[in-house]
């Protein structure tokens, strides 16, 4: 199984640090099942070169992913997608969605939207249940 290319889009204009953008995008790909267990990831240096960012930034992203148990590193071999049980995968997906919804709730409160207004928006975005 060869190292795959990961499509990561970095924006320098947002409030989210670059390493966090990398963490979120790799995490999402793992949780969606696009990166199977034991899949080799690009080396820290290669990913840094591809994204035109610091090796230190890429290293920090990989360290965060390792702390979360989503990847593991074998010295001299590289980093790989970790194998974890489906229950943990479902819990991780749920936690990720809850975190994103909390961010939306915080932003809505800052803008002065009520919970009722937010529910209406949420229902509109959900559409007809598809």
CNS distance restraints for C-alpha pairs under 8 A (distance, minus, plus):
assign (resid   1 and name CA) (resid  39 and name CA) 6.91 0.50 0.50
assign (resid   1 and name CA) (resid  40 and name CA) 7.45 0.50 0.50
assign (resid   2 and name CA) (resid  39 and name CA) 7.76 0.50 0.50
assign (resid   2 and name CA) (resid  40 and name CA) 6.70 0.50 0.50
assign (resid   3 and name CA) (resid  39 and name CA) 7.14 0.50 0.50
assign (resid   3 and name CA) (resid  40 and name CA) 4.96 0.50 0.50
assign (resid   3 and name CA) (resid  41 and name CA) 5.65 0.50 0.50
assign (resid   3 and name CA) (resid  42 and name CA) 5.97 0.50 0.50
assign (resid   4 and name CA) (resid  39 and name CA) 7.94 0.50 0.50
assign (resid   4 and name CA) (resid  40 and name CA) 7.08 0.50 0.50
assign (resid   4 and name CA) (resid  41 and name CA) 6.51 0.50 0.50
assign (resid   4 and name CA) (resid  42 and name CA) 6.85 0.50 0.50
assign (resid   5 and name CA) (resid  41 and name CA) 7.92 0.50 0.50
assign (resid   5 and name CA) (resid  42 and name CA) 6.98 0.50 0.50
assign (resid   6 and name CA) (resid  26 and name CA) 7.83 0.50 0.50
assign (resid   6 and name CA) (resid  42 and name CA) 7.90 0.50 0.50
assign (resid   8 and name CA) (resid  22 and name CA) 6.71 0.50 0.50
assign (resid   8 and name CA) (resid  25 and name CA) 6.45 0.50 0.50
assign (resid   8 and name CA) (resid  26 and name CA) 7.80 0.50 0.50
assign (resid   8 and name CA) (resid  51 and name CA) 7.85 0.50 0.50
assign (resid  10 and name CA) (resid  18 and name CA) 6.60 0.50 0.50
assign (resid  10 and name CA) (resid  21 and name CA) 6.63 0.50 0.50
assign (resid  10 and name CA) (resid  22 and name CA) 7.55 0.50 0.50
assign (resid  10 and name CA) (resid  51 and name CA) 7.56 0.50 0.50
assign (resid  11 and name CA) (resid  18 and name CA) 7.44 0.50 0.50
assign (resid  12 and name CA) (resid  18 and name CA) 7.33 0.50 0.50
assign (resid  16 and name CA) (resid  20 and name CA) 6.42 0.50 0.50
assign (resid  16 and name CA) (resid  21 and name CA) 6.54 0.50 0.50
assign (resid  17 and name CA) (resid  21 and name CA) 6.42 0.50 0.50
assign (resid  18 and name CA) (resid  22 and name CA) 6.42 0.50 0.50
assign (resid  18 and name CA) (resid  57 and name CA) 7.19 0.50 0.50
assign (resid  19 and name CA) (resid  23 and name CA) 6.26 0.50 0.50
assign (resid  19 and name CA) (resid  57 and name CA) 5.44 0.50 0.50
assign (resid  19 and name CA) (resid  58 and name CA) 6.28 0.50 0.50
assign (resid  19 and name CA) (resid  60 and name CA) 6.39 0.50 0.50
assign (resid  19 and name CA) (resid  61 and name CA) 4.86 0.50 0.50
assign (resid  20 and name CA) (resid  24 and name CA) 6.06 0.50 0.50
assign (resid  20 and name CA) (resid  61 and name CA) 6.54 0.50 0.50
assign (resid  21 and name CA) (resid  25 and name CA) 6.20 0.50 0.50
assign (resid  22 and name CA) (resid  26 and name CA) 6.12 0.50 0.50
assign (resid  22 and name CA) (resid  58 and name CA) 7.74 0.50 0.50
assign (resid  22 and name CA) (resid  61 and name CA) 6.21 0.50 0.50
assign (resid  23 and name CA) (resid  27 and name CA) 5.84 0.50 0.50
assign (resid  23 and name CA) (resid  61 and name CA) 5.38 0.50 0.50
assign (resid  23 and name CA) (resid  62 and name CA) 7.28 0.50 0.50
assign (resid  23 and name CA) (resid  64 and name CA) 7.01 0.50 0.50
assign (resid  23 and name CA) (resid  65 and name CA) 6.28 0.50 0.50
assign (resid  24 and name CA) (resid  28 and name CA) 5.99 0.50 0.50
assign (resid  25 and name CA) (resid  29 and name CA) 6.26 0.50 0.50
assign (resid  26 and name CA) (resid  30 and name CA) 6.23 0.50 0.50
assign (resid  27 and name CA) (resid  31 and name CA) 6.10 0.50 0.50
assign (resid  27 and name CA) (resid  65 and name CA) 7.37 0.50 0.50
assign (resid  27 and name CA) (resid  70 and name CA) 7.20 0.50 0.50
assign (resid  28 and name CA) (resid  32 and name CA) 6.04 0.50 0.50
assign (resid  29 and name CA) (resid  33 and name CA) 6.32 0.50 0.50
assign (resid  29 and name CA) (resid  34 and name CA) 5.19 0.50 0.50
assign (resid  29 and name CA) (resid  35 and name CA) 6.02 0.50 0.50
assign (resid  30 and name CA) (resid  34 and name CA) 5.78 0.50 0.50
assign (resid  30 and name CA) (resid  35 and name CA) 4.92 0.50 0.50
assign (resid  30 and name CA) (resid  36 and name CA) 6.94 0.50 0.50
assign (resid  30 and name CA) (resid  70 and name CA) 7.61 0.50 0.50
assign (resid  30 and name CA) (resid  81 and name CA) 7.54 0.50 0.50
assign (resid  31 and name CA) (resid  89 and name CA) 6.55 0.50 0.50
assign (resid  31 and name CA) (resid  92 and name CA) 7.56 0.50 0.50
assign (resid  31 and name CA) (resid  93 and name CA) 6.41 0.50 0.50
assign (resid  35 and name CA) (resid  39 and name CA) 6.32 0.50 0.50
assign (resid  35 and name CA) (resid  81 and name CA) 6.92 0.50 0.50
assign (resid  36 and name CA) (resid  81 and name CA) 6.65 0.50 0.50
assign (resid  36 and name CA) (resid  83 and name CA) 7.98 0.50 0.50
assign (resid  37 and name CA) (resid  80 and name CA) 7.50 0.50 0.50
assign (resid  37 and name CA) (resid  81 and name CA) 4.93 0.50 0.50
assign (resid  37 and name CA) (resid  82 and name CA) 5.28 0.50 0.50
assign (resid  37 and name CA) (resid  83 and name CA) 4.71 0.50 0.50
assign (resid  37 and name CA) (resid  84 and name CA) 7.91 0.50 0.50
assign (resid  38 and name CA) (resid  80 and name CA) 5.19 0.50 0.50
assign (resid  38 and name CA) (resid  81 and name CA) 4.88 0.50 0.50
assign (resid  38 and name CA) (resid  82 and name CA) 5.96 0.50 0.50
assign (resid  38 and name CA) (resid  83 and name CA) 6.76 0.50 0.50
assign (resid  39 and name CA) (resid  80 and name CA) 5.34 0.50 0.50
assign (resid  39 and name CA) (resid  81 and name CA) 5.26 0.50 0.50
assign (resid  40 and name CA) (resid  78 and name CA) 7.13 0.50 0.50
assign (resid  40 and name CA) (resid  79 and name CA) 5.97 0.50 0.50
assign (resid  40 and name CA) (resid  80 and name CA) 4.37 0.50 0.50
assign (resid  40 and name CA) (resid  81 and name CA) 6.60 0.50 0.50
assign (resid  41 and name CA) (resid  78 and name CA) 7.32 0.50 0.50
assign (resid  41 and name CA) (resid  79 and name CA) 5.55 0.50 0.50
assign (resid  41 and name CA) (resid  80 and name CA) 5.45 0.50 0.50
assign (resid  41 and name CA) (resid  81 and name CA) 7.18 0.50 0.50
assign (resid  42 and name CA) (resid  46 and name CA) 6.07 0.50 0.50
assign (resid  42 and name CA) (resid  47 and name CA) 5.81 0.50 0.50
assign (resid  42 and name CA) (resid  78 and name CA) 7.88 0.50 0.50
assign (resid  42 and name CA) (resid  79 and name CA) 7.53 0.50 0.50
assign (resid  43 and name CA) (resid  47 and name CA) 6.09 0.50 0.50
assign (resid  43 and name CA) (resid  78 and name CA) 6.17 0.50 0.50
assign (resid  43 and name CA) (resid  79 and name CA) 7.01 0.50 0.50
assign (resid  44 and name CA) (resid  48 and name CA) 6.09 0.50 0.50
assign (resid  44 and name CA) (resid  55 and name CA) 6.37 0.50 0.50
assign (resid  44 and name CA) (resid  58 and name CA) 5.77 0.50 0.50
assign (resid  44 and name CA) (resid  59 and name CA) 5.97 0.50 0.50
assign (resid  44 and name CA) (resid  62 and name CA) 7.75 0.50 0.50
assign (resid  45 and name CA) (resid  49 and name CA) 6.12 0.50 0.50
assign (resid  45 and name CA) (resid  55 and name CA) 5.77 0.50 0.50
assign (resid  45 and name CA) (resid  58 and name CA) 7.77 0.50 0.50
assign (resid  46 and name CA) (resid  50 and name CA) 6.10 0.50 0.50
assign (resid  47 and name CA) (resid  51 and name CA) 6.06 0.50 0.50
assign (resid  47 and name CA) (resid  58 and name CA) 7.02 0.50 0.50
assign (resid  48 and name CA) (resid  52 and name CA) 5.68 0.50 0.50
assign (resid  48 and name CA) (resid  53 and name CA) 5.02 0.50 0.50
assign (resid  48 and name CA) (resid  54 and name CA) 5.79 0.50 0.50
assign (resid  48 and name CA) (resid  55 and name CA) 5.26 0.50 0.50
assign (resid  48 and name CA) (resid  57 and name CA) 7.76 0.50 0.50
assign (resid  48 and name CA) (resid  58 and name CA) 5.86 0.50 0.50
assign (resid  49 and name CA) (resid  53 and name CA) 6.53 0.50 0.50
assign (resid  49 and name CA) (resid  54 and name CA) 7.95 0.50 0.50
assign (resid  49 and name CA) (resid  55 and name CA) 7.95 0.50 0.50
assign (resid  53 and name CA) (resid  57 and name CA) 6.95 0.50 0.50
assign (resid  53 and name CA) (resid  58 and name CA) 7.55 0.50 0.50
assign (resid  54 and name CA) (resid  58 and name CA) 6.61 0.50 0.50
assign (resid  55 and name CA) (resid  59 and name CA) 6.02 0.50 0.50
assign (resid  56 and name CA) (resid  60 and name CA) 6.16 0.50 0.50
assign (resid  57 and name CA) (resid  61 and name CA) 6.40 0.50 0.50
assign (resid  58 and name CA) (resid  62 and name CA) 6.32 0.50 0.50
assign (resid  59 and name CA) (resid  63 and name CA) 6.12 0.50 0.50
assign (resid  60 and name CA) (resid  64 and name CA) 6.23 0.50 0.50
assign (resid  61 and name CA) (resid  65 and name CA) 6.32 0.50 0.50
assign (resid  62 and name CA) (resid  66 and name CA) 6.11 0.50 0.50
assign (resid  62 and name CA) (resid  71 and name CA) 7.69 0.50 0.50
assign (resid  63 and name CA) (resid  67 and name CA) 6.17 0.50 0.50
assign (resid  64 and name CA) (resid  68 and name CA) 6.35 0.50 0.50
assign (resid  65 and name CA) (resid  69 and name CA) 6.41 0.50 0.50
assign (resid  65 and name CA) (resid  70 and name CA) 5.43 0.50 0.50
assign (resid  65 and name CA) (resid  71 and name CA) 5.83 0.50 0.50
assign (resid  66 and name CA) (resid  70 and name CA) 5.75 0.50 0.50
assign (resid  66 and name CA) (resid  71 and name CA) 4.87 0.50 0.50
assign (resid  66 and name CA) (resid  72 and name CA) 5.66 0.50 0.50
assign (resid  66 and name CA) (resid  73 and name CA) 7.77 0.50 0.50
assign (resid  69 and name CA) (resid  82 and name CA) 6.75 0.50 0.50
assign (resid  70 and name CA) (resid  81 and name CA) 6.13 0.50 0.50
assign (resid  70 and name CA) (resid  82 and name CA) 5.17 0.50 0.50
assign (resid  70 and name CA) (resid  83 and name CA) 7.77 0.50 0.50
assign (resid  71 and name CA) (resid  79 and name CA) 6.62 0.50 0.50
assign (resid  71 and name CA) (resid  80 and name CA) 5.42 0.50 0.50
assign (resid  71 and name CA) (resid  81 and name CA) 4.39 0.50 0.50
assign (resid  71 and name CA) (resid  82 and name CA) 4.49 0.50 0.50
assign (resid  72 and name CA) (resid  79 and name CA) 5.59 0.50 0.50
assign (resid  72 and name CA) (resid  80 and name CA) 5.44 0.50 0.50
assign (resid  72 and name CA) (resid  81 and name CA) 6.47 0.50 0.50
assign (resid  72 and name CA) (resid  82 and name CA) 5.80 0.50 0.50
assign (resid  73 and name CA) (resid  77 and name CA) 7.61 0.50 0.50
assign (resid  73 and name CA) (resid  78 and name CA) 5.60 0.50 0.50
assign (resid  73 and name CA) (resid  79 and name CA) 4.18 0.50 0.50
assign (resid  73 and name CA) (resid  80 and name CA) 6.23 0.50 0.50
assign (resid  74 and name CA) (resid  78 and name CA) 5.49 0.50 0.50
assign (resid  74 and name CA) (resid  79 and name CA) 6.35 0.50 0.50
assign (resid  84 and name CA) (resid  88 and name CA) 6.59 0.50 0.50
assign (resid  84 and name CA) (resid  89 and name CA) 7.00 0.50 0.50
assign (resid  85 and name CA) (resid  89 and name CA) 6.39 0.50 0.50
assign (resid  86 and name CA) (resid  90 and name CA) 6.12 0.50 0.50
assign (resid  87 and name CA) (resid  91 and name CA) 6.16 0.50 0.50
assign (resid  88 and name CA) (resid  92 and name CA) 5.99 0.50 0.50
assign (resid  89 and name CA) (resid  93 and name CA) 6.19 0.50 0.50
assign (resid  90 and name CA) (resid  94 and name CA) 6.15 0.50 0.50
assign (resid  91 and name CA) (resid  95 and name CA) 6.04 0.50 0.50
assign (resid  92 and name CA) (resid  96 and name CA) 6.06 0.50 0.50
assign (resid  93 and name CA) (resid  97 and name CA) 6.27 0.50 0.50
assign (resid  94 and name CA) (resid  98 and name CA) 6.09 0.50 0.50
assign (resid  95 and name CA) (resid  99 and name CA) 6.13 0.50 0.50
assign (resid  96 and name CA) (resid 100 and name CA) 6.33 0.50 0.50
assign (resid  97 and name CA) (resid 101 and name CA) 6.09 0.50 0.50
assign (resid  98 and name CA) (resid 102 and name CA) 6.08 0.50 0.50
assign (resid  99 and name CA) (resid 103 and name CA) 6.33 0.50 0.50
assign (resid 100 and name CA) (resid 104 and name CA) 6.37 0.50 0.50
assign (resid 101 and name CA) (resid 105 and name CA) 6.12 0.50 0.50
assign (resid 102 and name CA) (resid 106 and name CA) 6.09 0.50 0.50
assign (resid 103 and name CA) (resid 107 and name CA) 6.19 0.50 0.50
assign (resid 104 and name CA) (resid 108 and name CA) 6.05 0.50 0.50
assign (resid 105 and name CA) (resid 109 and name CA) 6.14 0.50 0.50
assign (resid 105 and name CA) (resid 118 and name CA) 7.91 0.50 0.50
assign (resid 106 and name CA) (resid 110 and name CA) 6.26 0.50 0.50
assign (resid 107 and name CA) (resid 111 and name CA) 6.36 0.50 0.50
assign (resid 108 and name CA) (resid 112 and name CA) 6.30 0.50 0.50
assign (resid 108 and name CA) (resid 113 and name CA) 5.30 0.50 0.50
assign (resid 108 and name CA) (resid 114 and name CA) 7.72 0.50 0.50
assign (resid 108 and name CA) (resid 118 and name CA) 7.20 0.50 0.50
assign (resid 109 and name CA) (resid 113 and name CA) 5.52 0.50 0.50
assign (resid 109 and name CA) (resid 114 and name CA) 7.02 0.50 0.50
assign (resid 113 and name CA) (resid 117 and name CA) 6.03 0.50 0.50
assign (resid 113 and name CA) (resid 118 and name CA) 6.51 0.50 0.50
assign (resid 114 and name CA) (resid 118 and name CA) 6.22 0.50 0.50
assign (resid 115 and name CA) (resid 119 and name CA) 6.10 0.50 0.50
assign (resid 116 and name CA) (resid 120 and name CA) 6.34 0.50 0.50
assign (resid 117 and name CA) (resid 121 and name CA) 6.33 0.50 0.50
assign (resid 118 and name CA) (resid 122 and name CA) 6.04 0.50 0.50
assign (resid 119 and name CA) (resid 123 and name CA) 6.03 0.50 0.50
assign (resid 120 and name CA) (resid 124 and name CA) 6.18 0.50 0.50
assign (resid 121 and name CA) (resid 125 and name CA) 6.18 0.50 0.50
assign (resid 122 and name CA) (resid 126 and name CA) 6.13 0.50 0.50
assign (resid 123 and name CA) (resid 127 and name CA) 6.26 0.50 0.50
assign (resid 126 and name CA) (resid 130 and name CA) 7.76 0.50 0.50
